[in-house]
Amino acid sequence: MGDNCFIGRRNFFSTGDFIELGDYCLTGPNCSFLNAGHVTDSPFVPYIVSGIESYGRLEIGTNCWLTSNVTIIGGVTIGFGSIVGSNSLVTESIPPLAIAMGMPARVTKLFDQDAGNWRSVNDYGVSPEEAIARHIARLPPEDEFKAAMKQKYPEVLVPQVAAGLAAGEI
């Protein structure tokens, strides 16, 4: 787990080979990181003793926000600066600087670095797949993104409670 992270209540981690959360990650309540499961080759073997299979590496990039009730099923990468909407099921990788949501989660918005705002993948005049491919081609490397963030926010007061009026503006 990286620096300056906040893990919400009742998060569950099934690690498999490896789970990495980058710096400045934020998760809401009830997020599940499912990176391993039981072997299901035979219904005649009790699943509780059938063995474990890993889904590979699960990587969450720098400054990602997994809102609430997000489930990630292993072997995927959530790119830096991305947001995953509430009640989403992530089964495929999400590119950097993207917003994804749904069951299964699909990219709905990309951060337009020139305009400085989020834009729908349908606003680019090409297919969503082509918009995502063009977006990825223009991205800075994650280490540059992370270095800029660390320079601007070297220390972050990580709250005890993620959000609430009693906590003021955090």
C-alpha positions in Angstrom: 0.0 0.0 0.0 1.3 3.4 -1.0 1.7 6.6 1.0 -1.3 8.8 1.9 -4.0 6.2 1.4 -7.3 5.7 3.1 -9.1 2.3 3.2 -12.8 2.5 3.9 -14.6 0.4 6.4 -15.3 -3.3 5.7 -12.9 -3.6 2.7 -12.0 -7.2 1.9 -8.7 -8.3 0.4 -8.1 -11.8 -1.1 -4.6 -11.3 -2.2 -3.6 -14.1 -4.6 -0.2 -13.3 -6.1 -0.1 -9.6 -5.3 -2.3 -6.5 -4.7 -0.8 -3.1 -4.9 -2.4 0.2 -4.1 -0.5 3.3 -5.2 0.0 6.5 -3.3 -3.0 8.7 -2.6 -5.6 5.9 -3.1 -9.0 6.2 -1.5 -11.5 3.5 -1.0 -15.0 3.9 0.3 -16.9 1.3 2.4 -17.5 -2.3 1.4 -14.9 -2.6 -1.4 -13.7 -6.1 -2.3 -10.4 -6.9 -3.9 -10.9 -10.5 -5.1 -7.5 -11.7 -6.5 -7.8 -15.4 -5.7 -10.5 -18.0 -5.6 -11.1 -21.7 -4.8 -10.3 -24.3 -7.4 -13.6 -25.5 -8.9 -12.4 -28.4 -11.1 -14.6 -31.0 -9.5 -17.9 -30.6 -7.6 -16.9 -33.9 -5.8 -14.1 -32.1 -3.9 -15.2 -29.8 -1.1 -14.4 -26.3 -2.4 -13.1 -25.3 1.0 -10.2 -27.8 0.6 -9.9 -27.8 -3.2 -7.0 -25.4 -3.2 -6.6 -21.8 -4.2 -5.9 -20.3 -7.6 -4.5 -16.8 -8.0 -5.8 -14.4 -10.6 -2.3 -12.7 -11.0 -1.5 -9.2 -10.1 -4.1 -6.6 -9.1 -2.7 -3.1 -9.4 -4.4 0.2 -8.4 -2.5 3.2 -9.6 -1.6 6.5 -8.0 -4.6 8.7 -6.8 -7.4 6.3 -7.6 -10.8 6.5 -5.9 -12.9 3.4 -5.5 -16.2 4.9 -4.2 -18.4 2.4 -2.3 -19.4 -1.2 -2.8 -16.8 -1.7 -5.6 -15.8 -5.2 -6.4 -12.6 -5.9 -8.3 -12.1 -9.4 -9.7 -8.4 -10.0 -10.0 -5.7 -9.7 -12.6 -6.6 -6.2 -13.6 -5.0 -2.7 -13.4 -6.9 0.5 -12.5 -4.8 3.2 -14.0 -3.6 6.3 -12.1 -6.1 9.1 -11.4 -9.1 6.9 -12.1 -12.4 6.7 -10.3 -14.7 3.7 -10.1 -18.4 4.4 -9.4 -20.4 3.0 -6.6 -21.7 -0.6 -6.9 -19.4 -1.4 -9.8 -17.9 -4.7 -10.7 -14.5 -4.4 -12.3 -13.5 -7.4 -14.4 -11.2 -5.7 -17.0 -8.4 -3.1 -16.7 -9.4 0.6 -16.6 -7.0 3.1 -18.2 -5.5 6.0 -16.4 -7.5 9.2 -15.8 -10.8 7.5 -16.5 -14.1 7.2 -14.7 -15.7 3.7 -14.9 -19.0 2.4 -13.5 -21.5 -0.4 -13.9 -21.8 -4.2 -13.8 -19.5 -4.9 -15.4 -17.6 -1.5 -15.1 -17.2 0.4 -18.4 -15.3 3.6 -19.0 -17.8 6.4 -19.2 -15.5 9.5 -19.0 -11.9 10.5 -19.7 -10.0 13.4 -18.2 -9.3 15.9 -21.0 -5.9 17.3 -20.0 -6.2 20.2 -22.5 -9.7 21.3 -21.3 -9.0 20.4 -17.7 -12.2 18.5 -17.2 -13.9 15.1 -17.5 -15.6 14.4 -20.9 -17.9 11.6 -21.9 -16.3 8.9 -24.1 -19.2 9.6 -26.5 -18.1 13.3 -27.0 -15.0 12.6 -29.0 -16.6 12.0 -32.4 -15.2 8.5 -32.6 -16.1 5.1 -31.0 -15.5 4.9 -27.2 -12.8 2.3 -27.9 -11.0 4.8 -30.3 -11.4 7.6 -27.8 -9.8 5.5 -25.1 -7.0 4.5 -27.4 -6.2 8.1 -28.3 -6.5 9.1 -24.6 -4.0 6.4 -23.6 -1.5 7.5 -26.3 -1.4 11.1 -24.9 -0.9 10.2 -21.2 2.2 11.1 -19.2 4.0 8.2 -17.5 2.7 7.4 -14.1 6.0 8.3 -12.4 5.7 11.9 -13.8 2.0 12.1 -12.6 3.1 10.8 -9.1 6.1 13.1 -8.9 3.9 16.2 -9.7 1.4 15.1 -7.0 4.1 14.5 -4.4 5.6 17.9 -5.1 2.3 19.7 -4.7 0.9 17.5 -1.9 4.0 16.1 0.0 2.0 15.4 3.1 -1.7 14.7 3.3 -3.7 14.5 6.5 -5.4 11.2 6.1 -8.8 11.5 7.8 -10.2 9.0 10.3 -13.6 9.3 8.6 -13.7 9.6 4.8 -16.6 12.0 4.6 -19.2 13.7 6.7 -20.5 17.1 7.6 -19.1 16.8 11.2 -15.6 16.4 9.8 -15.7 19.7 7.9 -14.0 20.0 4.5 -11.4 17.2 4.1 
